[in-house]
Amino acid sequence: QVQVVESGGGVVQAGGSLRLSCIVSGRTAETYPMAWFRQAPGKNREFVAAISGRGQRTAYADSVKGRFTISRDGANNTQYLDMNSLKLEDTGIYYCAGGNLQLARTVGAYYDWGQGTQVTVSS
């Protein structure tokens, strides 16, 4: 059974940085396309970033491009989301997801999800 566990969320001031981590167990993550999504209160879950199975390609939402970086450590079945220059609108629950479509941007393309980690950006 696949388990996906996020960590690293917290409260940070606008302009600050956070690193989110996601550990996958129960399958080999080395060739497992993964992504980050987020959900703000009262809004739909939205795509943030995706990384290909071997980490060679990435994709980002326009709202985070240039500020966030997705990466993965296949040997440790872990992926990361480095978030810099955080803005108030980055607040939300961040979810790690795994699927079988490279660089997909839709929720429906992913079938393994974590419980999420809260990120709150304060002014």
N, CA, C and O of each residue as an XYZ file, in Angstrom:
492
protein
N       0.840     -1.181      0.000
C       0.000      0.000      0.000
C       0.886      1.246      0.000
O       1.821      1.353      0.794
N       0.586      2.172     -0.885
C       1.381      3.383     -0.998
C       0.981      4.373      0.089
O      -0.203      4.602      0.336
N       1.969      4.944      0.722
C       1.722      6.020      1.684
C       2.508      7.242      1.265
O       3.672      7.150      0.876
N       1.858      8.386      1.348
C       2.463      9.661      0.986
C       2.349     10.582      2.195
O       1.248     10.825      2.689
N       3.466     11.090      2.667
C       3.457     11.908      3.878
C       4.214     13.201      3.635
O       5.397     13.189      3.294
N       3.520     14.315      3.815
C       4.139     15.627      3.668
C       4.591     16.158      5.022
O       4.068     15.772      6.068
N       5.573     17.051      4.978
C       6.019     17.746      6.175
C       6.657     19.060      5.772
O       6.939     19.293      4.597
N       6.880     19.916      6.754
C       7.594     21.149      6.505
C       6.749     22.406      6.489
O       7.279     23.512      6.383
N       5.452     22.247      6.592
C       4.605     23.435      6.605
C       4.793     24.244      7.882
O       5.444     23.802      8.828
N       4.213     25.429      7.886
C       4.313     26.286      9.061
C       3.849     27.687      8.758
O       3.225     27.948      7.729
N       4.165     28.593      9.679
C       3.810     30.002      9.527
C       5.074     30.774      9.183
O       6.100     30.626      9.846
N       4.998     31.588      8.159
C       6.152     32.354      7.715
C       5.684     33.739      7.286
O       4.560     33.903      6.811
N       6.537     34.716      7.454
C       6.179     36.072      7.026
C       6.312     36.202      5.514
O       7.096     35.498      4.877
N       5.545     37.100      4.970
C       5.638     37.366      3.540
C       7.076     37.703      3.176
O       7.749     38.459      3.876
N       7.532     37.132      2.074
C       8.911     37.314      1.649
C       9.844     36.226      2.148
O      10.992     36.139      1.711
N       9.362     35.402      3.056
C      10.181     34.347      3.618
C      10.184     33.085      2.771
O       9.670     33.058      1.653
N      10.784     32.033      3.342
C      10.953     30.778      2.609
C      10.555     29.590      3.478
O      10.600     29.644      4.707
N      10.164     28.521      2.797
C       9.885     27.248      3.449
C      10.284     26.130      2.507
O      10.296     26.302      1.288
N      10.609     24.987      3.083
C      10.848     23.790      2.273
C       9.879     22.707      2.717
O       9.856     22.321      3.885
N       9.092     22.227      1.791
C       8.203     21.110      2.038
C       8.859     19.818      1.567
O       9.574     19.791      0.565
N       8.600     18.756      2.311
C       9.112     17.441      1.944
C       7.958     16.464      1.810
O       6.908     16.621      2.433
N       8.177     15.455      0.986
C       7.154     14.427      0.774
C       7.858     13.092      0.658
O       8.685     12.887     -0.231
N       7.528     12.196      1.554
C       8.131     10.860      1.537
C       7.087      9.856      1.072
O       5.955      9.832      1.556
N       7.499      9.034      0.124
C       6.611      8.013     -0.419
C       7.110      6.636      0.013
O       8.299      6.338     -0.098
N       6.225      5.825      0.489
C       6.582      4.452      0.830
C       5.589      3.509      0.163
O       4.455      3.885     -0.135
N       6.024      2.311     -0.060
C       5.136      1.318     -0.643
C       5.301      1.129     -2.127
O       4.676      0.246     -2.713
N       6.132      1.943     -2.745
C       6.446      1.733     -4.146
C       7.760      2.434     -4.442
O       8.242      3.256     -3.663
N       8.318      2.090     -5.576
C       9.565      2.729     -5.975
C       9.249      4.091     -6.566
O       8.569      4.199     -7.587
N       9.743      5.114     -5.921
C       9.408      6.469     -6.347
C      10.320      6.990     -7.446
O      10.087      8.066     -7.998
N      11.346      6.234     -7.758
C      12.330      6.761     -8.692
C      11.731      7.113    -10.044
O      12.167      8.073    -10.678
N      10.742      6.356    -10.493
C      10.157      6.648    -11.806
C       8.684      7.003    -11.679
O       7.895      6.684    -12.569
N       8.323      7.620    -10.651
C       6.939      7.876    -10.268
C       6.675      9.374    -10.440
O       7.167     10.167     -9.636
N       5.924      9.782    -11.449
C       5.652     11.204    -11.622
C       4.953     11.767    -10.384
O       4.019     11.159     -9.860
N       5.404     12.912     -9.929
C       4.837     13.473     -8.718
C       4.568     14.960     -8.897
O       5.042     15.601     -9.836
N       3.790     15.477     -7.960
C       3.407     16.888     -8.063
C       3.032     17.427     -6.694
O       2.848     16.677     -5.735
N       2.926     18.735     -6.628
C       2.380     19.447     -5.480
C       1.143     20.212     -5.934
O       1.123     20.839     -6.993
N       0.127     20.138     -5.108
C      -1.076     20.939     -5.286
C      -1.311     21.712     -3.999
O      -0.719     21.398     -2.966
N      -2.164     22.710     -4.055
C      -2.524     23.429     -2.836
C      -3.993     23.800     -2.877
O      -4.614     23.887     -3.937
N      -4.524     24.015     -1.687
C      -5.933     24.386     -1.576
C      -6.097     25.442     -0.502
O      -5.782     25.217      0.666
N      -6.592     26.592     -0.912
C      -6.880     27.687      0.009
C      -8.321     27.541      0.493
O      -9.141     26.909     -0.174
N      -8.627     28.120      1.644
C      -9.994     28.014      2.166
C     -11.026     28.516      1.162
O     -10.899     29.616      0.625
N     -12.044     27.702      0.917
C     -13.110     28.101      0.018
C     -12.782     28.000     -1.458
O     -13.579     28.406     -2.304
N     -11.611     27.460     -1.773
C     -11.209     27.366     -3.179
C     -10.937     25.925     -3.562
O     -10.758     25.060     -2.705
N     -10.908     25.685     -4.854
C     -10.573     24.358     -5.352
C      -9.080     24.077     -5.205
O      -8.254     24.986     -5.117
N      -8.770     22.798     -5.182
C      -7.365     22.407     -5.157
C      -6.734     22.787     -6.499
O      -7.307     22.532     -7.558
N      -5.550     23.399     -6.442
C      -4.916     23.857     -7.672
C      -3.497     23.343     -7.800
O      -2.805     23.088     -6.815
N      -3.095     23.203     -9.033
C      -1.765     22.719     -9.367
C      -0.708     23.742     -8.970
O      -0.896     24.945     -9.154
N       0.406     23.256     -8.423
C       1.527     24.120     -8.071
C       2.756     23.770     -8.914
O       3.308     24.629     -9.602
N       3.175     22.516     -8.858
C       4.385     22.097     -9.570
C       4.365     20.591     -9.764
O       3.737     19.858     -9.001
N       5.065     20.144    -10.801
C       5.165     18.711    -11.078
C       6.582     18.376    -11.502
O       7.316     19.226    -12.006
N       6.951     17.126    -11.289
C       8.284     16.666    -11.671
C       8.157     15.303    -12.331
O       7.358     14.471    -11.902
N       8.943     15.077    -13.371
C       8.856     13.823    -14.098
C       9.421     12.679    -13.275
O      10.064     12.880    -12.246
N       9.162     11.481    -13.756
C       9.533     10.293    -12.999
C      11.001     10.225    -12.606
O      11.336      9.740    -11.525
N      11.865     10.704    -13.469
C      13.301     10.665    -13.152
C      13.849     12.040    -12.805
O      15.062     12.222    -12.700
N      12.970     12.994    -12.629
C      13.398     14.307    -12.164
C      14.038     15.184    -13.213
O      14.630     16.211    -12.882
N      13.930     14.796    -14.490
C      14.624     15.577    -15.521
C      13.807     16.756    -16.018
O      14.353     17.717    -16.560
N      12.517     16.682    -15.834
C      11.654     17.757    -16.306
C      10.733     18.222    -15.191
O      10.324     17.440    -14.334
N      10.418     19.510    -15.220
C       9.529     20.095    -14.219
C       8.509     21.012    -14.891
O       8.697     21.455    -16.024
N       7.448     21.277    -14.178
C       6.428     22.205    -14.657
C       5.903     22.984    -13.459
O       5.832     22.462    -12.347
N       5.537     24.243    -13.702
C       5.086     25.104    -12.618
C       3.844     25.887    -13.023
O       3.645     26.210    -14.194
N       3.024     26.181    -12.036
C       1.940     27.121    -12.254
C       2.553     28.504    -12.451
O       3.593     28.812    -11.868
N       1.923     29.323    -13.256
C       2.453     30.664    -13.515
C       2.591     31.461    -12.218
O       3.495     32.286    -12.088
N       1.715     31.222    -11.278
C       1.712     32.001    -10.042
C       2.928     31.733     -9.153
O       3.232     32.531     -8.267
N       3.621     30.624     -9.380
C       4.772     30.296     -8.527
C       6.078     30.231     -9.311
O       7.149     30.085     -8.723
N       5.995     30.336    -10.615
C       7.195     30.214    -11.452
C       8.220     31.262    -11.053
O       7.901     32.442    -10.906
N       9.457     30.810    -10.879
C      10.526     31.709    -10.490
C      10.685     31.845     -8.989
O      11.693     32.375     -8.520
N       9.708     31.376     -8.228
C       9.776     31.457     -6.765
C       9.863     30.078     -6.116
O      10.513     29.914     -5.084
N       9.211     29.093     -6.720
C       9.192     27.736     -6.165
C      10.052     26.819     -7.022
O      10.177     27.007     -8.232
N      10.641     25.825     -6.370
C      11.422     24.818     -7.079
C      11.051     23.432     -6.579
O      11.090     23.163     -5.378
N      10.694     22.562     -7.502
C      10.386     21.178     -7.153
C      11.596     20.317     -7.486
O      12.253     20.519     -8.507
N      11.881     19.368     -6.628
C      13.004     18.467     -6.863
C      12.695     17.125     -6.227
O      11.725     16.983     -5.482
N      13.537     16.136     -6.532
C      13.292     14.818     -5.948
C      14.607     14.101     -5.699
O      15.612     14.333     -6.370
N      14.560     13.230     -4.718
C      15.682     12.363     -4.388
C      15.164     10.944     -4.529
O      14.568     10.391     -3.604
N      15.397     10.364     -5.693
C      14.843      9.043     -5.961
C      15.361      7.978     -5.014
O      14.633      7.053     -4.656
N      16.614      8.105     -4.610
C      17.203      7.100     -3.727
C      16.477      7.035     -2.389
O      16.420      5.983     -1.753
N      15.924      8.168     -1.968
C      15.241      8.226     -0.682
C      13.737      8.373     -0.823
O      13.042      8.654      0.154
N      13.227      8.182     -2.048
C      11.780      8.269     -2.282
C      11.183      9.554     -1.727
O      10.107      9.549     -1.130
N      11.897     10.650     -1.934
C      11.462     11.919     -1.360
C      11.423     12.993     -2.438
O      12.299     13.054     -3.301
N      10.405     13.830     -2.379
C      10.412     15.008     -3.231
C      10.281     16.247     -2.354
O       9.821     16.180     -1.214
N      10.692     17.365     -2.910
C      10.735     18.601     -2.149
C      10.064     19.731     -2.939
O       9.959     19.695     -4.165
N       9.623     20.718     -2.187
C       9.158     21.960     -2.793
C       9.793     23.101     -2.013
O       9.426     23.367     -0.869
N      10.745     23.767     -2.642
C      11.383     24.925     -2.041
C      10.606     26.164     -2.448
O      10.458     26.465     -3.633
N      10.115     26.873     -1.451
C       9.264     28.036     -1.699
C       9.964     29.289     -1.187
O      10.263     29.400      0.002
N      10.219     30.221     -2.081
C      10.880     31.477     -1.742
C       9.964     32.645     -2.070
O       8.992     32.506     -2.811
N      10.293     33.795     -1.504
C       9.517     35.018     -1.756
C       8.025     34.759     -1.579
O       7.209     35.111     -2.431
N       7.697     34.147     -0.474
C       6.308     33.750     -0.248
C       5.391     34.960     -0.147
O       5.757     36.005      0.390
N       4.187     34.783     -0.682
C       3.176     35.832     -0.682
C       1.973     35.376      0.130
O       1.792     34.185      0.385
N       1.156     36.341      0.531
C      -0.041     36.015      1.304
C      -0.907     34.996      0.569
O      -1.509     34.116      1.185
N      -0.961     35.128     -0.755
C      -1.825     34.245     -1.547
C      -1.275     32.833     -1.696
O      -1.926     31.977     -2.296
N      -0.087     32.580     -1.160
C       0.447     31.216     -1.161
C      -0.095     30.402      0.011
O       0.165     29.203      0.105
N      -0.832     31.034      0.888
C      -1.401     30.340      2.039
C      -2.359     29.250      1.594
O      -3.170     29.443      0.688
N      -2.251     28.089      2.255
C      -3.154     26.985      1.952
C      -2.592     25.677      2.460
O      -1.522     25.629      3.066
N      -3.335     24.621      2.202
C      -2.854     23.275      2.521
C      -2.161     22.743      1.269
O      -2.732     22.751      0.179
N      -0.951     22.292      1.438
C      -0.165     21.793      0.320
C      -0.173     20.261      0.338
O       0.115     19.627      1.353
N      -0.509     19.700     -0.807
C      -0.635     18.253     -0.948
C       0.411     17.725     -1.921
O       0.680     18.323     -2.963
N       0.980     16.610     -1.559
C       1.885     15.869     -2.427
C       1.085     14.768     -3.108
O       0.234     14.138     -2.480
N       1.352     14.535     -4.383
C       0.571     13.549     -5.123
C       1.461     12.774     -6.078
O       2.461     13.291     -6.576
N       1.086     11.536     -6.322
C       1.800     10.704     -7.278
C       0.839     10.090     -8.278
O      -0.309      9.790     -7.951
N       1.313      9.906     -9.491
C       0.457      9.346    -10.520
C       1.258      8.649    -11.591
O       2.370      8.185    -11.342
N       0.690      8.573    -12.796
C       1.413      7.902    -13.878
C       1.491      8.729    -15.148
O       1.905      8.219    -16.189
N       1.102      9.994    -15.086
C       1.204     10.873    -16.244
C       2.263     11.929    -15.967
O       2.208     12.629    -14.956
N       3.213     12.035    -16.861
C       4.306     12.982    -16.656
C       3.818     14.422    -16.726
O       3.161     14.826    -17.686
N       4.150     15.194    -15.686
C       3.911     16.628    -15.642
C       2.437     17.014    -15.794
O       2.114     18.087    -16.305
N       1.563     16.135    -15.348
C       0.138     16.445    -15.416
C      -0.211     17.568    -14.445
O       0.416     17.707    -13.395
N      -1.219     18.371    -14.805
C      -1.589     19.541    -14.006
C      -2.986     19.437    -13.408
O      -3.478     20.385    -12.797
N      -3.612     18.302    -13.581
C      -4.962     18.157    -13.071
C      -5.015     17.191    -11.886
O      -4.243     16.235    -11.808
N      -5.941     17.463    -10.969
C      -6.096     16.625     -9.787
C      -6.389     15.177    -10.183
O      -5.867     14.242     -9.576
N      -7.209     15.006    -11.184
C      -7.618     13.675    -11.589
C      -6.528     12.793    -12.149
O      -6.707     11.581    -12.273
N      -5.388     13.395    -12.492
C      -4.278     12.614    -13.047
C      -3.475     11.912    -11.967
O      -2.605     11.098    -12.276
N      -3.750     12.211    -10.714
C      -2.978     11.643     -9.601
C      -3.876     10.786     -8.717
O      -5.032     11.122     -8.460
N      -3.315      9.675     -8.263
C      -4.134      8.762     -7.477
C      -3.599      8.470     -6.084
O      -4.292      7.858     -5.271
N      -2.387      8.896     -5.802
C      -1.837      8.731     -4.459
C      -1.660     10.119     -3.861
O      -0.962     10.965     -4.420
N      -2.296     10.340     -2.723
C      -2.275     11.665     -2.101
C      -1.893     11.586     -0.640
O      -2.221     10.625      0.056
N      -1.196     12.613     -0.188
C      -0.934     12.744      1.220
C      -2.068     13.487      1.910
O      -3.047     13.883      1.278
N      -1.918     13.665      3.203
C      -2.935     14.354      4.001
C      -2.787     15.871      3.949
O      -3.700     16.601      4.333
N      -1.651     16.336      3.479
C      -1.442     17.766      3.341
C      -0.691     18.366      4.519
O      -0.682     17.819      5.622
N      -0.066     19.495      4.257
C       0.632     20.250      5.295
C       0.262     21.719      5.127
O       0.254     22.244      4.013
N      -0.043     22.373      6.239
C      -0.541     23.748      6.198
C       0.613     24.736      6.045
O       1.611     24.663      6.762
N       0.458     25.644      5.114
C       1.389     26.755      4.942
C       0.602     28.041      5.136
O      -0.393     28.282      4.452
N       1.054     28.858      6.066
C       0.392     30.133      6.329
C       1.417     31.249      6.177
O       2.442     31.268      6.858
N       1.121     32.173      5.276
C       1.994     33.320      5.059
C       1.331     34.534      5.690
O       0.195     34.875      5.361
N       2.045     35.178      6.592
C       1.485     36.316      7.318
C       2.127     37.618      6.867
O       3.238     37.632      6.336
N       1.417     38.694      7.084
C       1.927     40.007      6.665
C       2.798     40.623      7.744
O       3.313     41.727      7.566
